[in-house]
């Protein structure tokens, strides 16, 4: 009986082992895809990668275009009295030329000096347009370098955290699945044992019929 039980148990274990690995791989894949805590850790890792890329971009030049157009009326003005200062001088020079020309015909008159107006400067331009392209680039900034190193360390820590959690999750799935297989094998073994034990009294009664054993052994099997 023990030999038959051992063979049955061995065949059952062999059949279960062939299918157990594929089923276990499916459970592990489902756990990795549907675990919310793992998704949160992966999201944190992706955020740390983006932050690291952002600090890396600070080392490169940044191109920007700025354009503006303005229009104004009124406002403060500044008046420069060119006319008030120069017109009396020009009047005197014109008067002198008028006196000298008749007395000295050989005198070459430069002509009449004009009358000029005062010059007014507006503090605000009536219309203005400005367009410029900027290309700033840091030559050396210790804060940017240190920040980049910190972001690299944080990203690596997040990656390690994700890997550790994945391994723990796979470990838990394998542990639970192994316990399930053990319980299933025990139940199957109990069923096989029950079937063998149930048929054993019949064989004992056959042996008793041919006087191979005593009747007390039949009673013991029934018990």
Phi, psi and omega in degrees: 000318180298323180294317178295322178295318180295317180296318180296317179294322179295316179295323178294318179295322180295317180294319179293325182292329181293326183262345187294320185294317180294321178294319179296320178298322178294318178297319180296317180297318178297320180294319180291329183276333188250357182285121184290318181299321178294320178297321178296319179292322177294324177294319177297323178294319178295322177296319179294326176294318179295321178295323178294319178296324180295318178292329178292324179293341179292342179281343186259157179292152180242121180268131178219145178243126179238130180222142178210151178226134183227148177220130184220157176224146179073212181093183182284146178229156176239127180253124178259118188279063176296317181295317180297329182275321189264334182299319176299323179294316179296322178298318178296318180295320178295321179295319178296319179296322179294327180283317186286324186301315178291328183283326183233092182298334180283354181286128180268109180282135179284357182099172182283137176281138184282166173264127183250155179263162173291152183257128181249130180248125175277133178291331179245134176286142179296319178225138180216141179218132182219126177228130182216150177249127180248142179221070180282145179211127179287125176284317177204126178215107183296328180295320179294318180296314181293320179296322178295319178296320179296317180295324177296316178296319179294320178296319178295321177296319178295321179296316179296322179297319178295316181296319180297316181295322177299315180296319179295322179294316177297320179298317180295318180297316179296318181297315180294320182292322177296319178296323177295316179296320178299315179295321179293320179293322178297317179296317178296321180295321178297320180294317179296317180298319179297318179296320181291316181295325180295325180276345185296320179299329178296317178292326178293320179294326176294319177294324178293325181298326180260018175059039177269333178224173178267167186287334180295332178290327177294317178296323180294319178295320178296321178297000000 
